[in-house]
Amino acid sequence: MLVYLEDEPVAIYNVGGEFYATSDVCTHADGPLSEGKLKGNTIICPWHGSCFDVTNGAVLCGPATEPVKTYQVVVEGVIGRVV
Ligand code: FES
């Protein structure tokens, strides 16, 4: 799911009922991570296949070499906020 935090595109992920958020912008060549496939806690960039751990932004496979920015998701009842 893609949302915007001010002007920043942020991808939201549901991993087994826990919510995580990263920048939507892949650190390799700006691919849209919200359009990638989520497998467990790994998001796979749709453009060149880089893999990131959505829980901490770490690169799990290239070609990306830099981690993706993460955000905290706070859920209060049925409302979720990215902070
Ligand atoms: S833009 Fe994401 S792997 Fe290239």
Backbone and ligand atoms as CSV (ligand in chain L), in Angstrom:
chain,resi,resn,atom,element,x,y,z
A,1,MET,N,N,0.855,-1.182,0.000
A,1,MET,CA,C,0.000,0.000,0.000
A,1,MET,C,C,0.895,1.236,0.000
A,2,LEU,N,N,0.547,2.202,-0.838
A,2,LEU,CA,C,1.323,3.440,-0.939
A,2,LEU,C,C,0.569,4.573,-0.244
A,3,VAL,N,N,1.282,5.303,0.623
A,3,VAL,CA,C,0.728,6.499,1.245
A,3,VAL,C,C,1.786,7.600,1.117
A,4,TYR,N,N,1.397,8.798,1.471
A,4,TYR,CA,C,2.356,9.902,1.439
A,4,TYR,C,C,2.487,10.499,2.825
A,5,LEU,N,N,3.724,10.667,3.258
A,5,LEU,CA,C,4.025,11.327,4.525
A,5,LEU,C,C,4.592,12.685,4.129
A,6,GLU,N,N,3.737,13.722,4.242
A,6,GLU,CA,C,4.027,15.011,3.624
A,6,GLU,C,C,4.240,14.734,2.134
A,7,ASP,N,N,5.386,14.984,1.546
A,7,ASP,CA,C,5.579,14.714,0.116
A,7,ASP,C,C,6.319,13.407,-0.145
A,8,GLU,N,N,6.609,12.674,0.926
A,8,GLU,CA,C,7.436,11.464,0.803
A,8,GLU,C,C,6.566,10.238,0.551
A,9,PRO,N,N,6.783,9.511,-0.567
A,9,PRO,CA,C,6.024,8.278,-0.777
A,9,PRO,C,C,6.526,7.188,0.167
A,10,VAL,N,N,5.588,6.550,0.839
A,10,VAL,CA,C,5.910,5.535,1.846
A,10,VAL,C,C,5.110,4.274,1.540
A,11,ALA,N,N,5.791,3.147,1.544
A,11,ALA,CA,C,5.138,1.855,1.325
A,11,ALA,C,C,4.835,1.229,2.676
A,12,ILE,N,N,3.605,0.724,2.819
A,12,ILE,CA,C,3.157,0.078,4.055
A,12,ILE,C,C,3.017,-1.421,3.790
A,13,TYR,N,N,3.488,-2.220,4.725
A,13,TYR,CA,C,3.460,-3.677,4.571
A,13,TYR,C,C,2.771,-4.308,5.771
A,14,ASN,N,N,2.008,-5.357,5.521
A,14,ASN,CA,C,1.385,-6.157,6.577
A,14,ASN,C,C,2.116,-7.493,6.609
A,15,VAL,N,N,2.882,-7.702,7.653
A,15,VAL,CA,C,3.630,-8.955,7.811
A,15,VAL,C,C,3.004,-9.714,8.974
A,16,GLY,N,N,2.112,-10.626,8.645
A,16,GLY,CA,C,1.472,-11.433,9.671
A,16,GLY,C,C,0.710,-10.626,10.700
A,17,GLY,N,N,0.119,-9.514,10.275
A,17,GLY,CA,C,-0.659,-8.693,11.189
A,17,GLY,C,C,0.125,-7.561,11.828
A,18,GLU,N,N,1.448,-7.538,11.615
A,18,GLU,CA,C,2.278,-6.423,12.088
A,18,GLU,C,C,2.527,-5.499,10.898
A,19,PHE,N,N,2.471,-4.188,11.149
A,19,PHE,CA,C,2.623,-3.234,10.059
A,19,PHE,C,C,4.008,-2.585,10.097
A,20,TYR,N,N,4.586,-2.464,8.906
A,20,TYR,CA,C,5.908,-1.847,8.745
A,20,TYR,C,C,5.822,-0.858,7.598
A,21,ALA,N,N,6.744,0.100,7.595
A,21,ALA,CA,C,6.744,1.111,6.538
A,21,ALA,C,C,8.174,1.430,6.134
A,22,THR,N,N,8.361,1.573,4.821
A,22,THR,CA,C,9.649,2.025,4.290
A,22,THR,C,C,9.379,3.117,3.258
A,23,SER,N,N,10.431,3.817,2.907
A,23,SER,CA,C,10.324,4.682,1.746
A,23,SER,C,C,9.846,3.829,0.579
A,24,ASP,N,N,9.042,4.410,-0.293
A,24,ASP,CA,C,8.589,3.665,-1.480
A,24,ASP,C,C,9.671,3.628,-2.545
A,25,VAL,N,N,10.736,4.378,-2.332
A,25,VAL,CA,C,11.753,4.586,-3.375
A,25,VAL,C,C,12.934,3.638,-3.157
A,26,CYS,N,N,13.097,2.703,-4.065
A,26,CYS,CA,C,14.221,1.759,-4.003
A,26,CYS,C,C,15.535,2.524,-4.105
A,27,THR,N,N,16.504,2.104,-3.303
A,27,THR,CA,C,17.787,2.809,-3.291
A,27,THR,C,C,18.663,2.468,-4.490
A,28,HIS,N,N,18.241,1.522,-5.317
A,28,HIS,CA,C,19.040,1.209,-6.510
A,28,HIS,C,C,18.795,2.228,-7.623
A,29,ALA,N,N,17.549,2.341,-8.064
A,29,ALA,CA,C,17.252,3.255,-9.172
A,29,ALA,C,C,15.828,3.803,-9.055
A,30,ASP,N,N,15.377,3.982,-7.803
A,30,ASP,CA,C,14.110,4.652,-7.515
A,30,ASP,C,C,12.872,3.857,-7.899
A,31,GLY,N,N,12.974,2.551,-7.997
A,31,GLY,CA,C,11.791,1.740,-8.287
A,31,GLY,C,C,10.760,1.844,-7.172
A,32,PRO,N,N,9.468,1.610,-7.512
A,32,PRO,CA,C,8.375,1.744,-6.536
A,32,PRO,C,C,8.195,0.468,-5.719
A,33,LEU,N,N,8.680,0.460,-4.489
A,33,LEU,CA,C,8.622,-0.762,-3.682
A,33,LEU,C,C,7.198,-1.192,-3.378
A,34,SER,N,N,6.251,-0.245,-3.334
A,34,SER,CA,C,4.860,-0.619,-3.061
A,34,SER,C,C,4.272,-1.470,-4.186
A,35,GLU,N,N,4.926,-1.510,-5.340
A,35,GLU,CA,C,4.459,-2.350,-6.445
A,35,GLU,C,C,5.205,-3.678,-6.506
A,36,GLY,N,N,6.099,-3.892,-5.539
A,36,GLY,CA,C,6.864,-5.133,-5.503
A,36,GLY,C,C,6.110,-6.250,-4.822
A,37,LYS,N,N,6.719,-7.434,-4.795
A,37,LYS,CA,C,6.127,-8.591,-4.118
A,37,LYS,C,C,6.682,-8.669,-2.700
A,38,LEU,N,N,5.776,-8.906,-1.743
A,38,LEU,CA,C,6.156,-9.077,-0.351
A,38,LEU,C,C,6.130,-10.570,-0.025
A,39,LYS,N,N,7.267,-11.087,0.397
A,39,LYS,CA,C,7.357,-12.501,0.807
A,39,LYS,C,C,7.879,-12.518,2.225
A,40,GLY,N,N,6.994,-12.865,3.165
A,40,GLY,CA,C,7.386,-12.769,4.569
A,40,GLY,C,C,7.688,-11.319,4.893
A,41,ASN,N,N,8.878,-11.060,5.409
A,41,ASN,CA,C,9.259,-9.678,5.708
A,41,ASN,C,C,10.187,-9.089,4.648
A,42,THR,N,N,10.193,-9.695,3.453
A,42,THR,CA,C,11.075,-9.246,2.374
A,42,THR,C,C,10.265,-8.631,1.244
A,43,ILE,N,N,10.612,-7.392,0.885
A,43,ILE,CA,C,9.992,-6.776,-0.288
A,43,ILE,C,C,10.985,-6.866,-1.449
A,44,ILE,N,N,10.471,-7.273,-2.599
A,44,ILE,CA,C,11.295,-7.444,-3.792
A,44,ILE,C,C,10.935,-6.333,-4.762
A,45,CYS,N,N,11.906,-5.521,-5.096
A,45,CYS,CA,C,11.671,-4.392,-6.002
A,45,CYS,C,C,11.219,-4.904,-7.369
A,46,PRO,N,N,10.157,-4.289,-7.923
A,46,PRO,CA,C,9.630,-4.777,-9.198
A,46,PRO,C,C,10.531,-4.463,-10.397
A,47,TRP,N,N,11.488,-3.567,-10.238
A,47,TRP,CA,C,12.286,-3.181,-11.406
A,47,TRP,C,C,13.487,-4.085,-11.645
A,48,HIS,N,N,14.325,-4.319,-10.652
A,48,HIS,CA,C,15.537,-5.121,-10.878
A,48,HIS,C,C,15.742,-6.184,-9.810
A,49,GLY,N,N,14.768,-6.359,-8.932
A,49,GLY,CA,C,14.804,-7.489,-8.014
A,49,GLY,C,C,15.571,-7.322,-6.718
A,50,SER,N,N,15.980,-6.120,-6.375
A,50,SER,CA,C,16.619,-5.958,-5.063
A,50,SER,C,C,15.644,-6.361,-3.965
A,51,CYS,N,N,16.178,-6.897,-2.876
A,51,CYS,CA,C,15.360,-7.361,-1.762
A,51,CYS,C,C,15.729,-6.574,-0.508
A,52,PHE,N,N,14.713,-6.152,0.219
A,52,PHE,CA,C,14.923,-5.413,1.465
A,52,PHE,C,C,14.100,-6.042,2.570
A,53,ASP,N,N,14.661,-6.037,3.783
A,53,ASP,CA,C,13.924,-6.441,4.973
A,53,ASP,C,C,13.073,-5.248,5.397
A,54,VAL,N,N,11.747,-5.385,5.345
A,54,VAL,CA,C,10.880,-4.241,5.642
A,54,VAL,C,C,10.897,-3.878,7.124
A,55,THR,N,N,11.395,-4.774,7.979
A,55,THR,CA,C,11.402,-4.479,9.410
A,55,THR,C,C,12.542,-3.545,9.805
A,56,ASN,N,N,13.605,-3.505,8.973
A,56,ASN,CA,C,14.734,-2.632,9.328
A,56,ASN,C,C,15.379,-1.947,8.130
A,57,GLY,N,N,14.891,-2.220,6.921
A,57,GLY,CA,C,15.394,-1.559,5.729
A,57,GLY,C,C,16.649,-2.164,5.129
A,58,ALA,N,N,17.172,-3.214,5.736
A,58,ALA,CA,C,18.440,-3.788,5.274
A,58,ALA,C,C,18.321,-4.388,3.881
A,59,VAL,N,N,19.401,-4.272,3.113
A,59,VAL,CA,C,19.473,-4.916,1.806
A,59,VAL,C,C,19.723,-6.407,2.020
A,60,LEU,N,N,18.869,-7.246,1.431
A,60,LEU,CA,C,19.042,-8.693,1.526
A,60,LEU,C,C,19.603,-9.261,0.239
A,61,CYS,N,N,19.374,-8.567,-0.887
A,61,CYS,CA,C,19.991,-8.961,-2.149
A,61,CYS,C,C,20.018,-7.749,-3.059
A,62,GLY,N,N,21.037,-7.689,-3.909
A,62,GLY,CA,C,21.238,-6.561,-4.812
A,62,GLY,C,C,20.391,-6.683,-6.052
A,63,PRO,N,N,20.569,-5.713,-6.944
A,63,PRO,CA,C,21.726,-4.823,-7.068
A,63,PRO,C,C,21.803,-3.656,-6.081
A,64,ALA,N,N,20.773,-3.337,-5.340
A,64,ALA,CA,C,20.872,-2.239,-4.372
A,64,ALA,C,C,21.967,-2.554,-3.350
A,65,THR,N,N,22.623,-1.509,-2.881
A,65,THR,CA,C,23.661,-1.690,-1.858
A,65,THR,C,C,23.367,-0.876,-0.601
A,66,GLU,N,N,22.454,0.093,-0.716
A,66,GLU,CA,C,22.137,0.958,0.416
A,66,GLU,C,C,20.780,0.570,0.999
A,67,PRO,N,N,20.647,0.557,2.332
A,67,PRO,CA,C,19.360,0.238,2.940
A,67,PRO,C,C,18.302,1.271,2.587
A,68,VAL,N,N,17.056,0.864,2.687
A,68,VAL,CA,C,15.942,1.766,2.433
A,68,VAL,C,C,15.493,2.358,3.778
A,69,LYS,N,N,15.075,3.610,3.746
A,69,LYS,CA,C,14.624,4.294,4.957
A,69,LYS,C,C,13.377,3.623,5.507
A,70,THR,N,N,13.316,3.470,6.817
A,70,THR,CA,C,12.135,2.886,7.457
A,70,THR,C,C,11.424,3.937,8.307
A,71,TYR,N,N,10.173,3.656,8.572
A,71,TYR,CA,C,9.325,4.512,9.413
A,71,TYR,C,C,8.631,3.621,10.431
A,72,GLN,N,N,8.224,4.208,11.534
A,72,GLN,CA,C,7.457,3.476,12.540
A,72,GLN,C,C,5.979,3.581,12.201
A,73,VAL,N,N,5.260,2.482,12.342
A,73,VAL,CA,C,3.814,2.484,12.165
A,73,VAL,C,C,3.171,2.283,13.537
A,74,VAL,N,N,2.296,3.205,13.902
A,74,VAL,CA,C,1.583,3.121,15.176
A,74,VAL,C,C,0.118,2.811,14.873
A,75,VAL,N,N,-0.377,1.713,15.428
A,75,VAL,CA,C,-1.778,1.334,15.215
A,75,VAL,C,C,-2.530,1.561,16.516
A,76,GLU,N,N,-3.610,2.339,16.405
A,76,GLU,CA,C,-4.490,2.614,17.557
A,76,GLU,C,C,-5.901,2.256,17.136
A,77,GLY,N,N,-6.379,1.104,17.590
A,77,GLY,CA,C,-7.685,0.621,17.150
A,77,GLY,C,C,-7.633,0.295,15.671
A,78,VAL,N,N,-8.495,0.936,14.893
A,78,VAL,CA,C,-8.525,0.675,13.451
A,78,VAL,C,C,-7.749,1.731,12.683
A,79,ILE,N,N,-7.074,2.641,13.391
A,79,ILE,CA,C,-6.324,3.712,12.753
A,79,ILE,C,C,-4.837,3.412,12.816
A,80,GLY,N,N,-4.167,3.502,11.678
A,80,GLY,CA,C,-2.714,3.346,11.632
A,80,GLY,C,C,-2.083,4.662,11.230
A,81,ARG,N,N,-0.983,5.001,11.901
A,81,ARG,CA,C,-0.274,6.239,11.564
A,81,ARG,C,C,1.182,5.902,11.300
A,82,VAL,N,N,1.767,6.574,10.304
A,82,VAL,CA,C,3.188,6.470,10.027
A,82,VAL,C,C,3.865,7.654,10.685
A,83,VAL,N,N,4.889,7.364,11.494
A,83,VAL,CA,C,5.584,8.451,12.193
A,83,VAL,C,C,7.072,8.396,11.914
L,1,FES,S1,S,15.181,0.133,-8.906
L,1,FES,FE1,FE,14.898,-1.364,-7.383
L,1,FES,S2,S,16.299,-2.918,-7.913
L,1,FES,FE2,FE,16.637,-1.390,-9.393
